[in-house]
Structures are given as structure tokens and as C-alpha cells.
Amino acid sequence: MRRSTRILAMSLTVLICAAMLTFALAQQPAPTTKVTTLLQQALAEVPGREIVMITLDIPPGASSPPHRHPGHHVFGYVLEGSYKIKIDQGPERVLTKGQTFHEAPGQLHAVSANASQTEPAKVVAFLVVESGKPITVREQQ
């Protein structure tokens, strides 16, 4: 076999392997956020409302699709890492440890993601919810 033919065959093999690896990586499930409920308590003084406290453990590079929290106020605090957020048409922001955010009822949570591709993020959220309504409703695309 001629040298140029061998080089061409090796190049094609490398390209095919790279394409297969790219395809395999694309098939890997995206990392998911772990949601842990810390507290769920009815507010006796405010009928139809309750408090829900959760933590979000967000792996590096993880994000959630656009969604809303119908009828709920959400107050968040970044415990660790960096959290990328965009509410309605507001600016996309990156919040770091110690920073906070608020979402009013029904606002579009357009971006919710770990801002880092290498470090995990952790957020605690306090929600004042309308009893009986889902916490999160995915935005229709």
C-alpha cells in the first residue's frame, strides 16, 4: 500500500472515530438538578397559602428549560458556586455566593443554569405558594 493511501486511510479512520465519539457524547443525558424539599408548611393565618423551602443542587453545565411558577413568589439565595438567571425580558445575570433573587408570580424564568462548566452550584429557594397549584410549569415552546 502506498504511503499516501495509508495516510488517507488513517485520516478517514480518525475522522470516523471522532464523529462516533461526538455522536456518543451527544447521546449522553444532560446532568440534572437535584431538588430537595426542606420544608412545606401551611400558613394558617393566610388561607390557601403555604411556604415551601427547597435546595437546588445544580451540576456543572446543567440548566432547566424555561418555566413559570404560577401564583407563587420565589425568593432565592445562592449558597455555592454561580447561578445564571434571566427573568422575563430582564437582563441575564450571573449570581454568586451570597446573592439573592426574586420572581413574582407567573414571571417567565427564561434562564436557570449553573454558570460554570466545572463547578457545582447550590441555591436555596423559599416559595410562598398557592396551595394546590404545581410549583413549576414548563413554558410551551
Kinemage of the C-alpha trace (Angstrom):
@kinemage 1
@onewidth
@group {chain A} dominant
@subgroup {mainchain}
@vectorlist {calphas} color= white
{ca met a 1} P 0.000 0.000 0.000
{ca arg a 2} L 1.369 3.400 -0.933
{ca arg a 3} L 2.236 5.870 1.799
{ca ser a 4} L -0.331 8.433 0.621
{ca thr a 5} L -3.043 5.764 0.609
{ca arg a 6} L -2.143 4.741 4.184
{ca ile a 7} L -2.226 8.364 5.343
{ca leu a 8} L -5.613 8.837 3.691
{ca ala a 9} L -6.959 5.635 5.291
{ca met a 10} L -5.666 6.685 8.746
{ca ser a 11} L -7.152 10.172 8.335
{ca leu a 12} L -10.527 8.716 7.410
{ca thr a 13} L -10.366 6.360 10.397
{ca val a 14} L -9.602 9.272 12.751
{ca leu a 15} L -12.482 11.311 11.293
{ca ile a 16} L -14.915 8.403 11.627
{ca cys a 17} L -13.829 7.785 15.254
{ca ala a 18} L -14.199 11.492 16.066
{ca ala a 19} L -17.683 11.546 14.535
{ca met a 20} L -18.675 8.447 16.513
{ca leu a 21} L -17.348 9.981 19.742
{ca thr a 22} L -19.212 13.231 19.078
{ca phe a 23} L -22.412 11.286 18.448
{ca ala a 24} L -21.906 9.209 21.624
{ca leu a 25} L -21.325 12.322 23.731
{ca ala a 26} L -24.415 13.982 22.256
{ca gln a 27} L -26.457 10.955 23.349
{ca gln a 28} L -25.356 11.299 26.987
{ca pro a 29} L -28.177 12.594 29.188
{ca ala a 30} L -27.662 16.165 30.353
{ca pro a 31} L -26.841 16.485 34.046
{ca thr a 32} L -29.961 17.157 36.086
{ca thr a 33} L -30.560 19.396 39.050
{ca lys a 34} L -31.337 17.658 42.319
{ca val a 35} L -34.267 19.318 44.104
{ca thr a 36} L -34.623 18.624 47.826
{ca thr a 37} L -37.658 19.799 49.797
{ca leu a 38} L -36.561 21.045 53.213
{ca leu a 39} L -39.911 22.350 54.471
{ca gln a 40} L -43.532 22.514 53.397
{ca gln a 41} L -45.777 24.357 55.827
{ca ala a 42} L -49.322 25.717 55.511
{ca leu a 43} L -49.791 29.308 56.638
{ca ala a 44} L -52.773 29.149 58.995
{ca glu a 45} L -53.013 32.949 59.064
{ca val a 46} L -53.150 33.121 55.246
{ca pro a 47} L -55.678 30.558 53.991
{ca gly a 48} L -54.734 28.930 50.700
{ca arg a 49} L -51.031 29.742 51.028
{ca glu a 50} L -48.055 27.732 52.210
{ca ile a 51} L -44.291 28.046 52.440
{ca val a 52} L -42.041 25.620 50.576
{ca met a 53} L -38.288 25.679 51.113
{ca ile a 54} L -36.071 23.752 48.682
{ca thr a 55} L -32.444 23.396 47.710
{ca leu a 56} L -31.284 23.089 44.127
{ca asp a 57} L -28.015 21.195 43.639
{ca ile a 58} L -27.040 22.134 40.087
{ca pro a 59} L -24.250 20.114 38.448
{ca pro a 60} L -21.662 21.860 36.260
{ca gly a 61} L -23.220 22.893 32.951
{ca ala a 62} L -26.748 21.916 33.993
{ca ser a 63} L -29.775 24.055 33.204
{ca ser a 64} L -33.538 23.815 33.276
{ca pro a 65} L -35.899 24.719 30.440
{ca pro a 66} L -37.870 27.984 30.565
{ca his a 67} L -40.689 27.763 33.108
{ca arg a 68} L -43.046 29.700 35.365
{ca his a 69} L -44.141 29.424 38.980
{ca pro a 70} L -47.895 30.174 38.691
{ca gly a 71} L -49.297 32.003 41.682
{ca his a 72} L -46.043 31.731 43.634
{ca his a 73} L -43.429 34.169 44.887
{ca val a 74} L -39.904 32.724 44.738
{ca phe a 75} L -37.032 34.108 46.808
{ca gly a 76} L -33.619 32.590 46.108
{ca tyr a 77} L -30.199 32.718 47.734
{ca val a 78} L -27.013 31.323 46.173
{ca leu a 79} L -25.240 29.108 48.695
{ca glu a 80} L -22.381 27.886 46.479
{ca gly a 81} L -20.999 28.437 43.005
{ca ser a 82} L -22.525 30.685 40.374
{ca tyr a 83} L -26.109 30.731 39.130
{ca lys a 84} L -27.201 32.174 35.771
{ca ile a 85} L -30.722 33.626 35.772
{ca lys a 86} L -32.976 35.642 33.479
{ca ile a 87} L -36.482 36.681 34.479
{ca asp a 88} L -38.962 37.767 31.779
{ca gln a 89} L -37.265 40.291 29.450
{ca gly a 90} L -34.771 41.382 32.096
{ca pro a 91} L -31.025 41.015 31.680
{ca glu a 92} L -29.302 37.673 32.035
{ca arg a 93} L -27.319 37.820 35.280
{ca val a 94} L -24.784 35.599 36.994
{ca leu a 95} L -25.263 35.488 40.743
{ca thr a 96} L -22.560 34.227 43.087
{ca lys a 97} L -22.438 33.018 46.681
{ca gly a 98} L -24.460 35.305 48.949
{ca gln a 99} L -26.513 36.980 46.212
{ca thr a 100} L -30.303 36.823 46.013
{ca phe a 101} L -33.158 36.988 43.507
{ca his a 102} L -36.971 37.268 43.458
{ca glu a 103} L -39.534 36.019 40.963
{ca ala a 104} L -43.063 37.398 41.115
{ca pro a 105} L -45.992 35.056 40.426
{ca gly a 106} L -46.189 33.934 36.806
{ca gln a 107} L -42.985 35.581 35.595
{ca leu a 108} L -41.064 33.673 32.933
{ca his a 109} L -37.917 32.087 34.334
{ca ala a 110} L -36.255 32.226 30.910
{ca val a 111} L -32.772 31.109 32.038
{ca ser a 112} L -31.953 28.963 35.046
{ca ala a 113} L -28.495 27.405 34.870
{ca asn a 114} L -25.216 26.729 36.567
{ca ala a 115} L -22.929 29.414 35.147
{ca ser a 116} L -19.903 27.117 35.479
{ca gln a 117} L -18.985 24.132 33.323
{ca thr a 118} L -16.645 22.791 36.029
{ca glu a 119} L -18.025 23.657 39.490
{ca pro a 120} L -21.403 22.730 41.044
{ca ala a 121} L -23.837 25.387 42.267
{ca lys a 122} L -26.314 25.278 45.128
{ca val a 123} L -29.320 27.560 45.621
{ca val a 124} L -31.862 27.647 48.424
{ca ala a 125} L -35.322 28.896 47.443
{ca phe a 126} L -38.213 29.988 49.636
{ca leu a 127} L -41.555 29.880 47.863
{ca val a 128} L -44.839 31.392 49.002
{ca val a 129} L -47.192 29.150 47.049
{ca glu a 130} L -50.876 28.951 46.286
{ca ser a 131} L -51.929 25.620 47.747
{ca gly a 132} L -52.845 23.019 45.161
{ca lys a 133} L -51.008 24.635 42.239
{ca pro a 134} L -47.934 22.989 40.698
{ca ile a 135} L -44.636 24.537 41.791
{ca thr a 136} L -43.272 24.718 38.259
{ca val a 137} L -44.937 24.764 34.835
{ca arg a 138} L -42.715 24.317 31.811
{ca glu a 139} L -43.070 27.083 29.216
{ca gln a 140} L -44.592 25.921 25.935
{ca gln a 141} L -42.074 26.407 23.127
